[in-house]
Amino acid sequence: MTSPRSVPVAPKALPLVGHLIPMLRNPLEFINSLPAHGELVRIQVGPFTLVMICDPELTRQALVDDRVFDKGGPIFDRVREVVGDDGLASCPYSTHRRLRRLAQPAFHPARFPGYAKAMSTCIEDVTGSWHAGQILDVPTEMMTITSRITAATLFSGALPPGELGPVLDDVKTFFDGFYQRMFMVPPLDRLPTSGNRSHVRARTRLRAAFDQIIARRRAEGVDHDDLLSALLAAHDAGGDGHGMTDAEISDTVVTFFLAGTETTAALLAWALDLLARHPGIERRLHAEVDAVLDGGRATHADLPRLELTHRIITETLRLRPPGWIFTRTVTADTRLGGHLLPAGSSVVYSPYLIHHRQDLYDDPEAFDPDRWDPKRPQPPRHALLPFASGARKCIGDTFGMTEAVLALATITARWRLEHRPGHQRVRPALGLALRPRSLDMRAEPRGRAD
Ligand code: HEM
């Protein structure tokens, strides 16, 4: 394996396993300790030698040069197992621009009022089923909201709530084992253990469910004004003029589902957790949603006036970025900072690490939505990258933000969520997305005086 020798090695590597134990037990604390050792730091995770980028400017440079810092490394090798080679988030540089041009019309601003309408309906359906005093498993409730939204906007109604359950179970199985599988080398990942077997079963079923919907839609030839219709209709005017193949559409649909549901659900769960810990901010949010929303349901027209709601979501993305760690593979010998990285090196960047740097943020551990108040001095550019940057920046950033702002506003207009006594300690679960391991909260309906 290629090893960039001039990059300093993080301390406390154990023989054989290197830094595997802190990366499995407490990776957030571990990666936050790395900037003290250099702008690039080498870590050894089991068989993988990885170069962690600890500096915001070098992170930007790597993200902008996506030909040399291409998708690959342990995370994307695993993502490709389920998504295939043609998924927009995991495809290599060589095919990316064409796929991105074909997918982009699905996220045209003109489509957002329609998406927002579907989002509001899903949010209302789920939160309207809660009852006073109910103990909510918040991450699961948020997953129900976001996956219903993805299903409604991706293939409007082709996956009704009744059929969504098994799909959600498979998505959950895929995410649950993901982080640990990342550091498993063959043949360990292929042994017939129950974990490996359910992982394979889940990804086969997921793929079959989506392929069926796509085949039906191609045969119908009707425009449903949803994401899938936009993908089916797209033609690459900037390239060969062709549309997406069935394999590309299938990979893209699976990608949207996986990239869009757990991330936004994790974001909302963290926002509700943080709000319950900051009653002053919660009160101000209640005042905002009471003043802006008509009938307690947030709509697309309300978005510009939900300023504090936006800032709360942005600060949650900073403090608990759902996309917390990503890998790249170096495709040609290159320099980054003062170091030579040979072709074949695996590089890691982490929005979490950058968002928690003391030199970029005052009191980085504090939840302070007002740091995003434009009247205050703003953190440096490149200090906030919950959606990455460069050509591989999240295509669903506005979609995810819209969804999160609408959901947080509607939930807090109608409900107060508080931690169950004895359940205040919320630990992160390690997956592809950073989400609360468990978060049980009691829902009480709000009177306007709350
Ligand atoms: C709060 C919610 C979300 C967060 C935090 C998030 C975060 C990210 C990040 C950090 C990346 C870059 C990954 C990398 O550098 O390797 C990314 C890429 C991507 N995301 Fe999101 N995402 C969110 C919501 C969504 C939604 C709703 C969708 C789709 C409907 C989506 C689809 C994608 C796709 C397709 C890519 C790959 C883009 C490309 O390479 O051209 N994401 N996302």
Residues whose N, C-alpha, C, O or C-beta is under 5 A from the ligand:
A	BS01	HEM	L88 A89 R100 F256 A259 G260 T263 T264 L267 P322 G323 F326 L385 P386 F387 A388 A391 R392 K393 C394 I395 G396 F399 G400
